[in-house]
Structure formats: structure tokens, C-alpha cells
């Protein structure tokens, strides 16, 4: 009988799966989609390669789980931040979205970093698009409430500003300084878009 590391077999499986997905997320963030292989994930998680295959039968399934977990965590954090924004007005909600998005990106390489769909297997690409749409939903709703002329364009431009700010932070720029500058830039853009 194999040794289990939890009070029950079910809990053991949950712990193992979580460790595998965590290792896959680390590799995805630090080295990209091509680095997420069963062998690399096994090495990072401290498990045997056969254990990885027990939970994920292919590299595509493993990568899909890593991408999904990354987006789900970010989506939850962003939705909570926007819902709890002080004042609850659209501009405060946009600010909360930007601030949390930049903090998440600084902490780990999540959805605000460029994730090229060409590096993902076909089974991942449609799901990434769905998750990306969900990621944008709280931002889009706040932008829409501002009454701008083109919600889709403005939402995309705000998201683009966040992504550009992430690149600056990745290259060593101070997070707080970058966040403040990004918010000022976005506010000016929102004011112009509302005219």
C-alpha cells in the first residue's frame, strides 16, 4: 500500500493535485508554456513523473490546469477588489482593478503577462479566451458605467495600460510608483473618452 501524506486518501489526492498544479503554474510563469512538461513539473513538485500522469494524462491537460488555476485566482481577487472598492463608483472600481491587477502581476506571472495562445495546445486556447473575458468583466462593467463612447475600446486600452505597467515592473520599476503613474494615465484617458 502506498504511503499517503494526509488523513484520508481523498485528501492525499487533493494535496498531490494541488502540488502538481502549483508547480506547473510556477513553470508557466517563470519559463512559459513550453516549460510545462510532466518531467519538469515532477521535478518541481518533488513527485514522480508517473504521479503527474496519474492526475494529468497529457502535457496539454497539465498546462490547461495551470492556466485555469492562474486565471481563477486572479479573477476571484479582481472581482473581490472591485466589489469592495471604497465608494463603489465606477472610477474607484477601475482603480481597485488596476491596483490589484498590478499587485497580482508583481507577485507571480499571471494573466496580465503576455500569454501567447500559439504556445498553448488547442484544448487550452478557447478556455483561455473565456477566462480572459471573465477577467475583463469587472473592468468592462465599471467602464460602461462611466458612459464612454466605446466601452470595448476603452476597456481594451485600460487593460493594455495595465499590461504595459506590468512589463515596467518586471524590468525593475517600483510597483507603487508605476501604479500611481498608471492610474493617472488611465484617469486622463477616461476623461478624454467621456467627452
ZIRA-V787062 format. One record per residue. N is the residue number from 1. RES is the residue in one small letter. SS is DSSP state (hx for helix, st for strand, lp for the rest). PSI is psi in degrees with one decimal (999 if undefined). OMEGA is omega in whole degrees, 0 to 359 (* if undefined). Layout:
n;res;ss;psi;omega
N;RES;SS;PSI;OMEGA
N;RES;SS;PSI;OMEGA
This chain:
n;res;ss;psi;omega
1;x;lp;126.7;180
2;x;lp;148.6;180
3;x;lp;136.6;176
4;x;lp;150.6;185
5;x;lp;26.3;181
6;x;lp;166.8;181
7;x;lp;-29.8;179
8;x;lp;162.8;178
9;x;hx;-40.8;180
10;x;hx;-44.5;178
11;x;hx;-36.5;177
12;x;hx;-45.3;180
13;x;hx;-39.5;178
14;x;hx;-44.6;180
15;x;hx;-44.0;181
16;x;hx;-46.3;180
17;x;hx;-42.7;179
18;x;hx;-41.8;179
19;x;hx;-39.2;180
20;x;hx;-46.6;180
21;x;hx;-39.8;178
22;x;hx;-44.7;178
23;x;hx;-41.0;179
24;x;hx;-39.7;178
25;x;hx;-41.9;178
26;x;hx;-46.0;180
27;x;hx;-41.0;179
28;x;hx;-44.8;181
29;x;hx;-38.0;186
30;x;hx;-28.4;186
31;x;hx;-2.5;177
32;x;lp;173.5;185
33;x;hx;-36.4;183
34;x;hx;-19.1;180
35;x;hx;-13.6;183
36;x;lp;90.4;177
37;x;lp;156.4;178
38;x;hx;-39.7;181
39;x;hx;-45.3;180
40;x;hx;-40.1;180
41;x;hx;-39.6;177
42;x;hx;-46.4;179
43;x;hx;-41.2;181
44;x;hx;-34.8;184
45;x;hx;-12.3;181
46;x;lp;16.0;180
47;x;lp;164.3;176
48;x;lp;151.1;178
49;x;hx;-36.5;178
50;x;hx;-31.2;177
51;x;hx;-38.9;178
52;x;hx;-45.6;179
53;x;hx;-25.9;178
54;x;hx;-34.1;182
55;x;hx;-29.9;182
56;x;lp;109.6;188
57;x;lp;-10.6;181
58;x;lp;164.5;176
59;x;hx;-38.9;179
60;x;hx;-42.3;179
61;x;hx;-38.4;178
62;x;hx;-46.2;179
63;x;hx;-41.2;178
64;x;hx;-40.6;179
65;x;hx;-39.0;179
66;x;hx;-44.7;180
67;x;hx;-46.0;180
68;x;hx;-48.4;181
69;x;hx;-39.1;180
70;x;hx;-47.8;180
71;x;hx;-43.2;182
72;x;hx;-45.2;179
73;x;hx;-44.7;180
74;x;hx;-43.8;180
75;x;hx;-42.9;180
76;x;hx;-45.3;181
77;x;hx;-42.1;180
78;x;hx;-42.8;179
79;x;hx;-42.2;178
80;x;hx;-44.1;181
81;x;hx;-43.5;181
82;x;hx;-41.7;179
83;x;hx;-33.3;183
84;x;lp;8.7;183
85;x;lp;133.6;179
86;x;lp;132.0;180
87;x;lp;-34.2;177
88;x;lp;2.3;179
89;x;lp;162.9;184
90;x;hx;-43.1;182
91;x;hx;-40.6;177
92;x;hx;-37.9;179
93;x;hx;-38.6;177
94;x;hx;-43.1;178
95;x;hx;-44.6;179
96;x;hx;-41.4;179
97;x;hx;-47.2;181
98;x;hx;-47.6;183
99;x;hx;-47.4;181
100;x;hx;-39.6;178
101;x;hx;-43.5;179
102;x;hx;-38.0;177
103;x;hx;-42.6;178
104;x;hx;-44.1;181
105;x;hx;-35.4;179
106;x;hx;-30.8;181
107;x;hx;-44.1;178
108;x;lp;162.8;182
109;x;lp;88.1;182
110;x;lp;-152.0;187
111;x;lp;-14.3;180
112;x;lp;-6.7;174
113;x;lp;155.3;180
114;x;lp;117.3;175
115;x;lp;99.6;184
116;x;lp;128.7;180
117;x;hx;-22.1;180
118;x;hx;-21.2;179
119;x;hx;-0.6;183
120;x;lp;149.0;175
121;x;lp;156.6;183
122;x;hx;-34.6;182
123;x;hx;-14.7;180
124;x;hx;-29.7;193
125;x;hx;-43.6;180
126;x;hx;-40.7;180
127;x;hx;-37.5;178
128;x;hx;-41.0;178
129;x;hx;-42.9;177
130;x;hx;-45.9;181
131;x;hx;-36.8;178
132;x;hx;-40.9;177
133;x;hx;-41.4;178
134;x;hx;-36.1;177
135;x;hx;-38.9;182
136;x;hx;-18.0;188
137;x;hx;-47.8;180
138;x;hx;-34.5;178
139;x;hx;-47.0;181
140;x;hx;-41.9;181
141;x;hx;-42.2;180
142;x;hx;-42.3;179
143;x;hx;-42.1;180
144;x;hx;-40.7;180
145;x;hx;-21.5;178
146;x;lp;-17.9;179
147;x;lp;32.4;178
148;x;lp;161.1;183
149;x;lp;-38.6;185
150;x;lp;93.5;184
151;x;hx;-41.9;182
152;x;hx;-45.4;180
153;x;hx;-48.3;183
154;x;hx;-41.4;177
155;x;hx;-45.0;179
156;x;hx;-38.2;180
157;x;hx;-38.9;176
158;x;hx;-45.6;179
159;x;hx;-38.8;177
160;x;hx;-38.2;178
161;x;hx;-40.1;178
162;x;hx;-46.9;181
163;x;hx;-40.0;178
164;x;hx;-40.1;178
165;x;hx;-36.8;177
166;x;hx;-42.9;179
167;x;hx;-38.7;178
168;x;hx;-43.8;179
169;x;hx;-40.5;177
170;x;hx;-30.2;181
171;x;lp;16.0;171
172;x;lp;-3.1;179
173;x;lp;145.0;182
174;x;lp;133.1;183
175;x;hx;-47.9;183
176;x;hx;-44.0;179
177;x;hx;-43.0;180
178;x;hx;-40.6;179
179;x;hx;-46.7;180
180;x;hx;-45.3;179
181;x;hx;-39.2;179
182;x;hx;-42.9;179
183;x;hx;-41.4;178
184;x;hx;-42.3;179
185;x;hx;-46.2;181
186;x;hx;-41.8;179
187;x;hx;-42.9;178
188;x;hx;-41.3;178
189;x;hx;-40.1;179
190;x;hx;-39.1;178
191;x;hx;-42.4;179
192;x;hx;-37.4;182
193;x;hx;-25.0;182
194;x;lp;-10.6;183
195;x;lp;999;*
